[in-house]
Amino acid sequence: MVKCTFCGENLEKGTGKMYVQKDAKILYFCSSKCEKNQLKLGRKFLETRWSKRFKKEKREE
């Protein structure tokens, strides 16, 4: 099971989008919303309140 690089959602097999950067780092996205926030807008997952990873980090504090 693969998780979205930005929000942390689980991706079903055959869904989502895989993006390969120039340095050969592979990023997985569940939606265009996550892709745009990370690649085009340059946001971090800890700054967006709707992502699962944000909620998980805040719960642990």
CHARMM-style PDB file with segment names, atoms N, HN, CA, C and O in Angstrom:
ATOM      1  N   MET     1       0.849  -1.173   0.000  1.00  0.00      PROA
ATOM      2  CA  MET     1       0.000   0.000   0.000  1.00  0.00      PROA
ATOM      3  C   MET     1       0.899   1.242   0.000  1.00  0.00      PROA
ATOM      4  O   MET     1       1.818   1.357   0.812  1.00  0.00      PROA
ATOM      5  N   VAL     2       0.627   2.140  -0.896  1.00  0.00      PROA
ATOM      6  HN  VAL     2      -0.119   2.047  -1.555  1.00  0.00      PROA
ATOM      7  CA  VAL     2       1.399   3.376  -1.030  1.00  0.00      PROA
ATOM      8  C   VAL     2       0.602   4.523  -0.416  1.00  0.00      PROA
ATOM      9  O   VAL     2      -0.625   4.555  -0.513  1.00  0.00      PROA
ATOM     10  N   LYS     3       1.298   5.461   0.214  1.00  0.00      PROA
ATOM     11  HN  LYS     3       2.295   5.436   0.292  1.00  0.00      PROA
ATOM     12  CA  LYS     3       0.641   6.625   0.806  1.00  0.00      PROA
ATOM     13  C   LYS     3       0.978   7.871  -0.004  1.00  0.00      PROA
ATOM     14  O   LYS     3       2.041   7.969  -0.617  1.00  0.00      PROA
ATOM     15  N   CYS     4       0.054   8.807   0.010  1.00  0.00      PROA
ATOM     16  HN  CYS     4      -0.810   8.727   0.508  1.00  0.00      PROA
ATOM     17  CA  CYS     4       0.268  10.092  -0.647  1.00  0.00      PROA
ATOM     18  C   CYS     4       1.413  10.814   0.062  1.00  0.00      PROA
ATOM     19  O   CYS     4       1.451  10.883   1.290  1.00  0.00      PROA
ATOM     20  N   THR     5       2.336  11.348  -0.721  1.00  0.00      PROA
ATOM     21  HN  THR     5       2.305  11.292  -1.719  1.00  0.00      PROA
ATOM     22  CA  THR     5       3.489  12.043  -0.158  1.00  0.00      PROA
ATOM     23  C   THR     5       3.072  13.280   0.612  1.00  0.00      PROA
ATOM     24  O   THR     5       3.707  13.623   1.610  1.00  0.00      PROA
ATOM     25  N   PHE     6       2.025  13.956   0.176  1.00  0.00      PROA
ATOM     26  HN  PHE     6       1.510  13.677  -0.634  1.00  0.00      PROA
ATOM     27  CA  PHE     6       1.621  15.216   0.801  1.00  0.00      PROA
ATOM     28  C   PHE     6       0.687  15.020   1.984  1.00  0.00      PROA
ATOM     29  O   PHE     6       0.992  15.469   3.089  1.00  0.00      PROA
ATOM     30  N   CYS     7      -0.443  14.360   1.773  1.00  0.00      PROA
ATOM     31  HN  CYS     7      -0.690  13.995   0.875  1.00  0.00      PROA
ATOM     32  CA  CYS     7      -1.456  14.312   2.838  1.00  0.00      PROA
ATOM     33  C   CYS     7      -1.433  13.031   3.660  1.00  0.00      PROA
ATOM     34  O   CYS     7      -1.951  13.022   4.777  1.00  0.00      PROA
ATOM     35  N   GLY     8      -0.853  11.954   3.149  1.00  0.00      PROA
ATOM     36  HN  GLY     8      -0.433  11.962   2.242  1.00  0.00      PROA
ATOM     37  CA  GLY     8      -0.763  10.721   3.918  1.00  0.00      PROA
ATOM     38  C   GLY     8      -1.907   9.743   3.693  1.00  0.00      PROA
ATOM     39  O   GLY     8      -1.978   8.721   4.376  1.00  0.00      PROA
ATOM     40  N   GLU     9      -2.809  10.032   2.747  1.00  0.00      PROA
ATOM     41  HN  GLU     9      -2.750  10.862   2.192  1.00  0.00      PROA
ATOM     42  CA  GLU     9      -3.914   9.116   2.432  1.00  0.00      PROA
ATOM     43  C   GLU     9      -3.369   7.843   1.783  1.00  0.00      PROA
ATOM     44  O   GLU     9      -2.377   7.891   1.056  1.00  0.00      PROA
ATOM     45  N   ASN    10      -4.013   6.712   2.044  1.00  0.00      PROA
ATOM     46  HN  ASN    10      -4.819   6.673   2.635  1.00  0.00      PROA
ATOM     47  CA  ASN    10      -3.643   5.468   1.382  1.00  0.00      PROA
ATOM     48  C   ASN    10      -4.140   5.486  -0.054  1.00  0.00      PROA
ATOM     49  O   ASN    10      -5.255   5.929  -0.329  1.00  0.00      PROA
ATOM     50  N   LEU    11      -3.306   5.003  -0.967  1.00  0.00      PROA
ATOM     51  HN  LEU    11      -2.400   4.644  -0.743  1.00  0.00      PROA
ATOM     52  CA  LEU    11      -3.672   4.945  -2.380  1.00  0.00      PROA
ATOM     53  C   LEU    11      -4.003   3.513  -2.765  1.00  0.00      PROA
ATOM     54  O   LEU    11      -3.237   2.592  -2.481  1.00  0.00      PROA
ATOM     55  N   GLU    12      -5.139   3.332  -3.407  1.00  0.00      PROA
ATOM     56  HN  GLU    12      -5.761   4.080  -3.637  1.00  0.00      PROA
ATOM     57  CA  GLU    12      -5.506   2.022  -3.934  1.00  0.00      PROA
ATOM     58  C   GLU    12      -4.582   1.692  -5.108  1.00  0.00      PROA
ATOM     59  O   GLU    12      -4.064   2.596  -5.764  1.00  0.00      PROA
ATOM     60  N   LYS    13      -4.381   0.435  -5.365  1.00  0.00      PROA
ATOM     61  HN  LYS    13      -4.801  -0.299  -4.832  1.00  0.00      PROA
ATOM     62  CA  LYS    13      -3.549   0.018  -6.480  1.00  0.00      PROA
ATOM     63  C   LYS    13      -4.203   0.465  -7.785  1.00  0.00      PROA
ATOM     64  O   LYS    13      -5.389   0.218  -8.006  1.00  0.00      PROA
ATOM     65  N   GLY    14      -3.436   1.118  -8.643  1.00  0.00      PROA
ATOM     66  HN  GLY    14      -2.472   1.319  -8.464  1.00  0.00      PROA
ATOM     67  CA  GLY    14      -3.954   1.585  -9.921  1.00  0.00      PROA
ATOM     68  C   GLY    14      -4.558   2.969  -9.888  1.00  0.00      PROA
ATOM     69  O   GLY    14      -5.105   3.418 -10.895  1.00  0.00      PROA
ATOM     70  N   THR    15      -4.479   3.670  -8.751  1.00  0.00      PROA
ATOM     71  HN  THR    15      -4.035   3.305  -7.932  1.00  0.00      PROA
ATOM     72  CA  THR    15      -5.017   5.028  -8.658  1.00  0.00      PROA
ATOM     73  C   THR    15      -3.909   5.988  -8.276  1.00  0.00      PROA
ATOM     74  O   THR    15      -2.809   5.567  -7.920  1.00  0.00      PROA
ATOM     75  N   GLY    16      -4.194   7.269  -8.351  1.00  0.00      PROA
ATOM     76  HN  GLY    16      -5.088   7.612  -8.641  1.00  0.00      PROA
ATOM     77  CA  GLY    16      -3.231   8.283  -7.965  1.00  0.00      PROA
ATOM     78  C   GLY    16      -2.257   8.600  -9.074  1.00  0.00      PROA
ATOM     79  O   GLY    16      -2.418   8.165 -10.214  1.00  0.00      PROA
ATOM     80  N   LYS    17      -1.241   9.368  -8.717  1.00  0.00      PROA
ATOM     81  HN  LYS    17      -1.110   9.722  -7.791  1.00  0.00      PROA
ATOM     82  CA  LYS    17      -0.257   9.812  -9.689  1.00  0.00      PROA
ATOM     83  C   LYS    17       1.129   9.682  -9.095  1.00  0.00      PROA
ATOM     84  O   LYS    17       1.342   9.994  -7.923  1.00  0.00      PROA
ATOM     85  N   MET    18       2.083   9.216  -9.909  1.00  0.00      PROA
ATOM     86  HN  MET    18       1.911   8.963 -10.861  1.00  0.00      PROA
ATOM     87  CA  MET    18       3.468   9.093  -9.476  1.00  0.00      PROA
ATOM     88  C   MET    18       4.284  10.161 -10.199  1.00  0.00      PROA
ATOM     89  O   MET    18       4.206  10.277 -11.422  1.00  0.00      PROA
ATOM     90  N   TYR    19       5.062  10.935  -9.457  1.00  0.00      PROA
ATOM     91  HN  TYR    19       5.126  10.840  -8.464  1.00  0.00      PROA
ATOM     92  CA  TYR    19       5.873  12.002 -10.027  1.00  0.00      PROA
ATOM     93  C   TYR    19       7.329  11.706  -9.681  1.00  0.00      PROA
ATOM     94  O   TYR    19       7.663  11.469  -8.520  1.00  0.00      PROA
ATOM     95  N   VAL    20       8.199  11.721 -10.702  1.00  0.00      PROA
ATOM     96  HN  VAL    20       7.928  11.914 -11.645  1.00  0.00      PROA
ATOM     97  CA  VAL    20       9.623  11.462 -10.483  1.00  0.00      PROA
ATOM     98  C   VAL    20      10.382  12.763 -10.681  1.00  0.00      PROA
ATOM     99  O   VAL    20      10.320  13.370 -11.750  1.00  0.00      PROA
ATOM    100  N   GLN    21      11.098  13.190  -9.649  1.00  0.00      PROA
ATOM    101  HN  GLN    21      11.148  12.697  -8.781  1.00  0.00      PROA
ATOM    102  CA  GLN    21      11.879  14.420  -9.723  1.00  0.00      PROA
ATOM    103  C   GLN    21      13.196  14.170 -10.441  1.00  0.00      PROA
ATOM    104  O   GLN    21      13.563  13.022 -10.693  1.00  0.00      PROA
ATOM    105  N   LYS    22      13.902  15.235 -10.767  1.00  0.00      PROA
ATOM    106  HN  LYS    22      13.604  16.167 -10.562  1.00  0.00      PROA
ATOM    107  CA  LYS    22      15.180  15.126 -11.475  1.00  0.00      PROA
ATOM    108  C   LYS    22      16.232  14.372 -10.672  1.00  0.00      PROA
ATOM    109  O   LYS    22      17.125  13.752 -11.249  1.00  0.00      PROA
ATOM    110  N   ASP    23      16.136  14.420  -9.348  1.00  0.00      PROA
ATOM    111  HN  ASP    23      15.410  14.924  -8.879  1.00  0.00      PROA
ATOM    112  CA  ASP    23      17.102  13.713  -8.500  1.00  0.00      PROA
ATOM    113  C   ASP    23      16.663  12.276  -8.217  1.00  0.00      PROA
ATOM    114  O   ASP    23      17.185  11.636  -7.304  1.00  0.00      PROA
ATOM    115  N   ALA    24      15.705  11.769  -8.998  1.00  0.00      PROA
ATOM    116  HN  ALA    24      15.282  12.289  -9.740  1.00  0.00      PROA
ATOM    117  CA  ALA    24      15.190  10.393  -8.944  1.00  0.00      PROA
ATOM    118  C   ALA    24      14.362  10.100  -7.693  1.00  0.00      PROA
ATOM    119  O   ALA    24      14.135   8.936  -7.364  1.00  0.00      PROA
ATOM    120  N   LYS    25      13.912  11.129  -7.001  1.00  0.00      PROA
ATOM    121  HN  LYS    25      14.096  12.075  -7.268  1.00  0.00      PROA
ATOM    122  CA  LYS    25      13.027  10.949  -5.858  1.00  0.00      PROA
ATOM    123  C   LYS    25      11.604  10.769  -6.381  1.00  0.00      PROA
ATOM    124  O   LYS    25      11.152  11.538  -7.230  1.00  0.00      PROA
ATOM    125  N   ILE    26      10.900   9.759  -5.879  1.00  0.00      PROA
ATOM    126  HN  ILE    26      11.267   9.135  -5.190  1.00  0.00      PROA
ATOM    127  CA  ILE    26       9.554   9.451  -6.344  1.00  0.00      PROA
ATOM    128  C   ILE    26       8.531   9.993  -5.354  1.00  0.00      PROA
ATOM    129  O   ILE    26       8.612   9.730  -4.154  1.00  0.00      PROA
ATOM    130  N   LEU    27       7.568  10.753  -5.872  1.00  0.00      PROA
ATOM    131  HN  LEU    27       7.503  10.966  -6.847  1.00  0.00      PROA
ATOM    132  CA  LEU    27       6.498  11.322  -5.063  1.00  0.00      PROA
ATOM    133  C   LEU    27       5.176  10.735  -5.545  1.00  0.00      PROA
ATOM    134  O   LEU    27       4.945  10.619  -6.749  1.00  0.00      PROA
ATOM    135  N   TYR    28       4.311  10.366  -4.606  1.00  0.00      PROA
ATOM    136  HN  TYR    28       4.498  10.461  -3.628  1.00  0.00      PROA
ATOM    137  CA  TYR    28       2.989   9.831  -4.938  1.00  0.00      PROA
ATOM    138  C   TYR    28       1.929  10.820  -4.478  1.00  0.00      PROA
ATOM    139  O   TYR    28       2.023  11.378  -3.385  1.00  0.00      PROA
ATOM    140  N   PHE    29       0.913  11.036  -5.324  1.00  0.00      PROA
ATOM    141  HN  PHE    29       0.837  10.583  -6.212  1.00  0.00      PROA
ATOM    142  CA  PHE    29      -0.159  11.958  -4.996  1.00  0.00      PROA
ATOM    143  C   PHE    29      -1.506  11.290  -5.202  1.00  0.00      PROA
ATOM    144  O   PHE    29      -1.703  10.553  -6.168  1.00  0.00      PROA
ATOM    145  N   CYS    30      -2.438  11.553  -4.280  1.00  0.00      PROA
ATOM    146  HN  CYS    30      -2.278  12.151  -3.495  1.00  0.00      PROA
ATOM    147  CA  CYS    30      -3.772  10.978  -4.372  1.00  0.00      PROA
ATOM    148  C   CYS    30      -4.696  11.841  -5.228  1.00  0.00      PROA
ATOM    149  O   CYS    30      -5.665  11.338  -5.797  1.00  0.00      PROA
ATOM    150  N   SER    31      -4.398  13.134  -5.322  1.00  0.00      PROA
ATOM    151  HN  SER    31      -3.611  13.542  -4.859  1.00  0.00      PROA
ATOM    152  CA  SER    31      -5.266  14.044  -6.074  1.00  0.00      PROA
ATOM    153  C   SER    31      -4.438  15.184  -6.652  1.00  0.00      PROA
ATOM    154  O   SER    31      -3.282  15.387  -6.280  1.00  0.00      PROA
ATOM    155  N   SER    32      -5.053  15.919  -7.565  1.00  0.00      PROA
ATOM    156  HN  SER    32      -5.992  15.754  -7.867  1.00  0.00      PROA
ATOM    157  CA  SER    32      -4.376  17.088  -8.138  1.00  0.00      PROA
ATOM    158  C   SER    32      -4.217  18.183  -7.089  1.00  0.00      PROA
ATOM    159  O   SER    32      -3.313  19.013  -7.189  1.00  0.00      PROA
ATOM    160  N   LYS    33      -5.097  18.190  -6.076  1.00  0.00      PROA
ATOM    161  HN  LYS    33      -5.832  17.516  -5.994  1.00  0.00      PROA
ATOM    162  CA  LYS    33      -5.007  19.153  -4.981  1.00  0.00      PROA
ATOM    163  C   LYS    33      -3.679  18.984  -4.237  1.00  0.00      PROA
ATOM    164  O   LYS    33      -2.985  19.965  -3.972  1.00  0.00      PROA
ATOM    165  N   CYS    34      -3.333  17.751  -3.904  1.00  0.00      PROA
ATOM    166  HN  CYS    34      -3.897  16.954  -4.120  1.00  0.00      PROA
ATOM    167  CA  CYS    34      -2.078  17.479  -3.201  1.00  0.00      PROA
ATOM    168  C   CYS    34      -0.872  17.776  -4.088  1.00  0.00      PROA
ATOM    169  O   CYS    34       0.125  18.336  -3.631  1.00  0.00      PROA
ATOM    170  N   GLU    35      -0.973  17.398  -5.355  1.00  0.00      PROA
ATOM    171  HN  GLU    35      -1.782  16.943  -5.726  1.00  0.00      PROA
ATOM    172  CA  GLU    35       0.120  17.626  -6.297  1.00  0.00      PROA
ATOM    173  C   GLU    35       0.400  19.124  -6.447  1.00  0.00      PROA
ATOM    174  O   GLU    35       1.554  19.549  -6.383  1.00  0.00      PROA
ATOM    175  N   LYS    36      -0.637  19.912  -6.642  1.00  0.00      PROA
ATOM    176  HN  LYS    36      -1.574  19.567  -6.694  1.00  0.00      PROA
ATOM    177  CA  LYS    36      -0.478  21.352  -6.825  1.00  0.00      PROA
ATOM    178  C   LYS    36       0.077  22.016  -5.577  1.00  0.00      PROA
ATOM    179  O   LYS    36       0.940  22.889  -5.676  1.00  0.00      PROA
ATOM    180  N   ASN    37      -0.403  21.619  -4.400  1.00  0.00      PROA
ATOM    181  HN  ASN    37      -1.104  20.911  -4.319  1.00  0.00      PROA
ATOM    182  CA  ASN    37       0.059  22.220  -3.153  1.00  0.00      PROA
ATOM    183  C   ASN    37       1.544  21.980  -2.928  1.00  0.00      PROA
ATOM    184  O   ASN    37       2.240  22.868  -2.435  1.00  0.00      PROA
ATOM    185  N   GLN    38       2.041  20.804  -3.277  1.00  0.00      PROA
ATOM    186  HN  GLN    38       1.475  20.083  -3.677  1.00  0.00      PROA
ATOM    187  CA  GLN    38       3.449  20.516  -3.035  1.00  0.00      PROA
ATOM    188  C   GLN    38       4.347  21.036  -4.151  1.00  0.00      PROA
ATOM    189  O   GLN    38       5.352  21.690  -3.875  1.00  0.00      PROA
ATOM    190  N   LEU    39       4.001  20.757  -5.408  1.00  0.00      PROA
ATOM    191  HN  LEU    39       3.184  20.225  -5.632  1.00  0.00      PROA
ATOM    192  CA  LEU    39       4.902  21.086  -6.500  1.00  0.00      PROA
ATOM    193  C   LEU    39       4.802  22.541  -6.957  1.00  0.00      PROA
ATOM    194  O   LEU    39       5.820  23.222  -7.076  1.00  0.00      PROA
ATOM    195  N   LYS    40       3.614  23.011  -7.208  1.00  0.00      PROA
ATOM    196  HN  LYS    40       2.786  22.458  -7.112  1.00  0.00      PROA
ATOM    197  CA  LYS    40       3.448  24.358  -7.758  1.00  0.00      PROA
ATOM    198  C   LYS    40       3.479  25.450  -6.685  1.00  0.00      PROA
ATOM    199  O   LYS    40       4.124  26.483  -6.862  1.00  0.00      PROA
ATOM    200  N   LEU    41       2.788  25.216  -5.587  1.00  0.00      PROA
ATOM    201  HN  LEU    41       2.264  24.377  -5.444  1.00  0.00      PROA
ATOM    202  CA  LEU    41       2.691  26.226  -4.541  1.00  0.00      PROA
ATOM    203  C   LEU    41       3.793  26.108  -3.485  1.00  0.00      PROA
ATOM    204  O   LEU    41       4.030  27.053  -2.734  1.00  0.00      PROA
ATOM    205  N   GLY    42       4.472  24.952  -3.421  1.00  0.00      PROA
ATOM    206  HN  GLY    42       4.279  24.183  -4.031  1.00  0.00      PROA
ATOM    207  CA  GLY    42       5.594  24.773  -2.506  1.00  0.00      PROA
ATOM    208  C   GLY    42       5.217  24.689  -1.045  1.00  0.00      PROA
ATOM    209  O   GLY    42       6.024  25.034  -0.182  1.00  0.00      PROA
ATOM    210  N   ARG    43       4.024  24.243  -0.750  1.00  0.00      PROA
ATOM    211  HN  ARG    43       3.369  23.962  -1.452  1.00  0.00      PROA
ATOM    212  CA  ARG    43       3.572  24.153   0.641  1.00  0.00      PROA
ATOM    213  C   ARG    43       4.091  22.883   1.312  1.00  0.00      PROA
ATOM    214  O   ARG    43       4.388  21.887   0.652  1.00  0.00      PROA
ATOM    215  N   LYS    44       4.190  22.944   2.612  1.00  0.00      PROA
ATOM    216  HN  LYS    44       3.949  23.753   3.148  1.00  0.00      PROA
ATOM    217  CA  LYS    44       4.593  21.788   3.414  1.00  0.00      PROA
ATOM    218  C   LYS    44       3.344  21.165   4.030  1.00  0.00      PROA
ATOM    219  O   LYS    44       2.369  21.867   4.300  1.00  0.00      PROA
ATOM    220  N   PHE    45       3.368  19.860   4.254  1.00  0.00      PROA
ATOM    221  HN  PHE    45       4.160  19.290   4.035  1.00  0.00      PROA
ATOM    222  CA  PHE    45       2.194  19.184   4.798  1.00  0.00      PROA
ATOM    223  C   PHE    45       1.871  19.643   6.214  1.00  0.00      PROA
ATOM    224  O   PHE    45       0.718  19.557   6.638  1.00  0.00      PROA
ATOM    225  N   LEU    46       2.853  20.125   6.946  1.00  0.00      PROA
ATOM    226  HN  LEU    46       3.789  20.195   6.602  1.00  0.00      PROA
ATOM    227  CA  LEU    46       2.609  20.581   8.308  1.00  0.00      PROA
ATOM    228  C   LEU    46       1.901  21.933   8.363  1.00  0.00      PROA
ATOM    229  O   LEU    46       1.414  22.334   9.420  1.00  0.00      PROA
ATOM    230  N   GLU    47       1.841  22.637   7.231  1.00  0.00      PROA
ATOM    231  HN  GLU    47       2.237  22.311   6.373  1.00  0.00      PROA
ATOM    232  CA  GLU    47       1.190  23.941   7.188  1.00  0.00      PROA
ATOM    233  C   GLU    47      -0.266  23.857   6.746  1.00  0.00      PROA
ATOM    234  O   GLU    47      -1.007  24.827   6.901  1.00  0.00      PROA
ATOM    235  N   THR    48      -0.688  22.732   6.205  1.00  0.00      PROA
ATOM    236  HN  THR    48      -0.086  21.944   6.078  1.00  0.00      PROA
ATOM    237  CA  THR    48      -2.054  22.598   5.703  1.00  0.00      PROA
ATOM    238  C   THR    48      -2.880  21.794   6.694  1.00  0.00      PROA
ATOM    239  O   THR    48      -2.576  20.635   6.975  1.00  0.00      PROA
ATOM    240  N   ARG    49      -3.917  22.412   7.216  1.00  0.00      PROA
ATOM    241  HN  ARG    49      -4.164  23.354   6.988  1.00  0.00      PROA
ATOM    242  CA  ARG    49      -4.710  21.801   8.283  1.00  0.00      PROA
ATOM    243  C   ARG    49      -5.556  20.617   7.829  1.00  0.00      PROA
ATOM    244  O   ARG    49      -5.973  19.816   8.665  1.00  0.00      PROA
ATOM    245  N   TRP    50      -5.826  20.480   6.520  1.00  0.00      PROA
ATOM    246  HN  TRP    50      -5.488  21.131   5.841  1.00  0.00      PROA
ATOM    247  CA  TRP    50      -6.697  19.413   6.049  1.00  0.00      PROA
ATOM    248  C   TRP    50      -5.964  18.088   5.825  1.00  0.00      PROA
ATOM    249  O   TRP    50      -6.616  17.068   5.599  1.00  0.00      PROA
ATOM    250  N   SER    51      -4.647  18.073   5.880  1.00  0.00      PROA
ATOM    251  HN  SER    51      -4.117  18.901   6.064  1.00  0.00      PROA
ATOM    252  CA  SER    51      -3.914  16.834   5.611  1.00  0.00      PROA
ATOM    253  C   SER    51      -3.887  15.926   6.843  1.00  0.00      PROA
ATOM    254  O   SER    51      -3.856  16.403   7.978  1.00  0.00      PROA
ATOM    255  N   LYS    52      -3.899  14.626   6.605  1.00  0.00      PROA
ATOM    256  HN  LYS    52      -3.925  14.238   5.684  1.00  0.00      PROA
ATOM    257  CA  LYS    52      -3.846  13.651   7.703  1.00  0.00      PROA
ATOM    258  C   LYS    52      -2.529  13.760   8.459  1.00  0.00      PROA
ATOM    259  O   LYS    52      -2.488  13.593   9.678  1.00  0.00      PROA
ATOM    260  N   ARG    53      -1.452  14.040   7.727  1.00  0.00      PROA
ATOM    261  HN  ARG    53      -1.486  14.176   6.737  1.00  0.00      PROA
ATOM    262  CA  ARG    53      -0.143  14.123   8.360  1.00  0.00      PROA
ATOM    263  C   ARG    53      -0.075  15.310   9.318  1.00  0.00      PROA
ATOM    264  O   ARG    53       0.591  15.221  10.350  1.00  0.00      PROA
ATOM    265  N   PHE    54      -0.752  16.426   9.001  1.00  0.00      PROA
ATOM    266  HN  PHE    54      -1.293  16.499   8.163  1.00  0.00      PROA
ATOM    267  CA  PHE    54      -0.822  17.579   9.904  1.00  0.00      PROA
ATOM    268  C   PHE    54      -1.529  17.178  11.189  1.00  0.00      PROA
ATOM    269  O   PHE    54      -1.050  17.465  12.286  1.00  0.00      PROA
ATOM    270  N   LYS    55      -2.671  16.514  11.049  1.00  0.00      PROA
ATOM    271  HN  LYS    55      -3.060  16.281  10.158  1.00  0.00      PROA
ATOM    272  CA  LYS    55      -3.456  16.109  12.213  1.00  0.00      PROA
ATOM    273  C   LYS    55      -2.696  15.116  13.082  1.00  0.00      PROA
ATOM    274  O   LYS    55      -2.782  15.161  14.310  1.00  0.00      PROA
ATOM    275  N   LYS    56      -1.946  14.211  12.433  1.00  0.00      PROA
ATOM    276  HN  LYS    56      -1.877  14.175  11.436  1.00  0.00      PROA
ATOM    277  CA  LYS    56      -1.177  13.214  13.174  1.00  0.00      PROA
ATOM    278  C   LYS    56      -0.055  13.873  13.972  1.00  0.00      PROA
ATOM    279  O   LYS    56       0.164  13.524  15.132  1.00  0.00      PROA
ATOM    280  N   GLU    57       0.656  14.818  13.366  1.00  0.00      PROA
ATOM    281  HN  GLU    57       0.478  15.102  12.424  1.00  0.00      PROA
ATOM    282  CA  GLU    57       1.741  15.517  14.045  1.00  0.00      PROA
ATOM    283  C   GLU    57       1.220  16.345  15.221  1.00  0.00      PROA
ATOM    284  O   GLU    57       1.857  16.383  16.274  1.00  0.00      PROA
ATOM    285  N   LYS    58       0.080  17.001  15.060  1.00  0.00      PROA
ATOM    286  HN  LYS    58      -0.438  16.970  14.206  1.00  0.00      PROA
ATOM    287  CA  LYS    58      -0.470  17.841  16.127  1.00  0.00      PROA
ATOM    288  C   LYS    58      -0.995  17.004  17.285  1.00  0.00      PROA
ATOM    289  O   LYS    58      -0.949  17.439  18.436  1.00  0.00      PROA
ATOM    290  N   ARG    59      -1.499  15.793  16.987  1.00  0.00      PROA
ATOM    291  HN  ARG    59      -1.537  15.440  16.052  1.00  0.00      PROA
ATOM    292  CA  ARG    59      -1.982  14.893  18.029  1.00  0.00      PROA
ATOM    293  C   ARG    59      -0.835  14.428  18.919  1.00  0.00      PROA
ATOM    294  O   ARG    59      -1.011  14.275  20.128  1.00  0.00      PROA
ATOM    295  N   GLU    60       0.341  14.203  18.329  1.00  0.00      PROA
ATOM    296  HN  GLU    60       0.484  14.327  17.347  1.00  0.00      PROA
ATOM    297  CA  GLU    60       1.472  13.670  19.081  1.00  0.00      PROA
ATOM    298  C   GLU    60       2.098  14.704  20.003  1.00  0.00      PROA
ATOM    299  O   GLU    60       2.789  14.336  20.953  1.00  0.00      PROA
ATOM    300  N   GLU    61       1.871  15.992  19.748  1.00  0.00      PROA
ATOM    301  HN  GLU    61       1.310  16.291  18.976  1.00  0.00      PROA
ATOM    302  CA  GLU    61       2.479  17.040  20.588  1.00  0.00      PROA
ATOM    303  C   GLU    61       1.852  17.160  21.913  1.00  0.00      PROA
ATOM    304  OT1 GLU    61       2.263  17.997  22.717  1.00  0.00      PROA
TER     305      GLU     61
END
